């Protein structure tokens, strides 16, 4: 059922939840509204829920450690930085989806954005450090010119 659902649309935004979790119950109205909003806009995103009390092996395989966990998938695979950690509002979650879809459109239109010619004058990636000692917050791309 999991693989079949992920195949229904290009993207799936999945909430991994547990019925006993108060944060999951609090998110439910916004999650339903987000599903209606994406359907109304005819976006290529399926909004889904997985009850981890009924699907413990799936939640283990997907490395779900807290509830609710919101994760975006494309063609059945997690999207890079696709675990949502923002505000639990329809607007914020919708903006997250829009930014991920827009970024994918850029990648498809300009594939060279993902591929960099490696030369002695090109630094592919450099980790950025946060204010907390030793914590890496992301990758900063520095591209050289041939």
C-alpha positions, 0 to 999 in steps of 0.5 A: 500500500505504501509504494502504491500510494507514493506512485499516485502522484509525483510528490507525497507529503506524509505525516507520520503520526500516532493517535495518542500524540496531542501534537498530532491531534492538534495538527489534524485540522491544518493537515486536512485543510492543506490536503484540500488546498493542494487538491483545489490547486491541482498540485502534483502532491498527495497529502497522506498520513501513516499511523505508526501504531498500525505500521510500526515497521514502515515508521522504523524503516523511514526513521521516524523518531518523533510525532508528528514527522512530516516528510516530502517524497518525490517518486517514492524517495525522500526529498533532500531536506524534505523533513518539514520543521516549520510552523504547523499552519496551512500557509507555512506548510503550503509555502514549504511545498511551493518552494520544493516544487519550484526548486525541482522546476529549476533543476529540471529546466537548468540541470547544470545547477545540480552538476558542476564541472570539477576542476582544480579551480572549483570548490564543490561544497563547503560546510557552513558552521552555525553559532553553536560550536561544531554544528553544520547547518548546511552546504554553501556552494562555491562554483569556479569558472573555467 
